Amino acid sequence: MRDLGKATQDPVLFFCEDWMLADEVTHVKMGSDWLRRITEKDPDRQKAALEFQRTVDKLFSFGGFRGEEEESPIHLARKFRTLAGFSEEEIVDLVDVAAEAYAEAQAMQAAATAAS
């Protein structure tokens, strides 16, 4: 949307989306940092929290539509995830989660087609 604001020379849209992205990066970074800090002395709790985070990431990949492939309608915001403090390993894991979700969605679609 920010890019659309820039392309259409709409300064209000560009500013609002730029502001929203800054807020999003900030709260994601804070959440990611705090998740690790409050669970650092409890490995089981940290593992459960990170597994929950992975489940949410899979849901928000929208059946694998959010990814890095050119044909992905929703692109993974790698630059903004890096700004939010994600490691390369965490970003690659998100890409893998999206690929898993896409494979599952394709399998469900194939099963539905075969059943009908």
N, C-alpha and C positions, 0 to 999 in steps of 0.2 A: 504494500500500500504506500509505503514511503517512496518507493521507486515510481509508482504511478503518480504520486503528487509531484515528483520532480519532472517526470515526462510530460505531464499536462500543465506544468508550470503553475500548480496550485500551491501557493506558499502555506496556506492554512492546513491543507491535508498533509503536506510534507512535514511541517512543524509538529502537528499532532501525532503523526506516526513516529517521528523521530523521538519525541518525548516518551511515547508509549514504549518504544524499544529500549530506551535508556532505563525506564522503570522496570521493565521485564527482566533485563539483564541484571539489574541490581537485586531484585527480589529472588531471582533464581540463584544468584551467587550466594546471597545470605542464607537461603534455605539449604543449599548444598554444603556450605561451610558448617552451619550449625548442626545439620544432621550428623556429620562426622565428629564434631566436637562433643556433642552430648552423648554419643554412643561409643566414643573411643575406648572407654574402659570396660565395655560390655560387648565383646565380639559377637555374641549370639544376637543381641538386640540390633547391632549394626548390620549384621547379615540379613536379618528379617526386614529392616528398614530399606536396605538397598534392593532386596528382592521385591518389596512392595513398589519401590520407585521404578524398577524394571517393568513390573506389571502395568503401571500407569503409563510408562513410556510406550509400551506395546499398544495399549488402548489408543493413545494419542498419535499413533502412527497411521491411524485410520485404515487398517487393513493393508498396511504397507505402502499407502499412497504418499506418505511423507518419507522421503529418502534422498539419496544423492544422484540417482540415475537421471539422465536427461529427460526421460519420459515421466518422471514423478511429477504429479500435479502440484504437490506441496514439497518444496525443497527444504531439506534439513539446514537450519541456519547455523552452519559450522562456525562462521566468524563470530556470531553473537554468543554461541556456546563457549567458544574460546575466551571471549571477554568475560563471561560469567564464571570462568575458572575451571571449566571442564578440561580434563587431560585428553590427550590424543586417544588414549585407551578407552576412556569413557565415551568419546564421540564415535569411535569405531564400534563400540558395543551398541550404541543407539542405531547405527546403520545396520548392524546385524539383527537387532530386535525388529526393525522395520522389514528386513528381508524375511525373517521368520513369519511375521504377521502376513506378509504378502503371499508366502507359500501356503500358509494355512487358509487364507481367503481363496486362493486359486483351487486348493483341494476341495473346499466346501462348495465352490461353484461347480467344479467337475462332478462332485457327488450329486448335487442337486440336478444337474443336467442329465446325468445317467439315470437318476430315479424317475425323471419325467418322461 
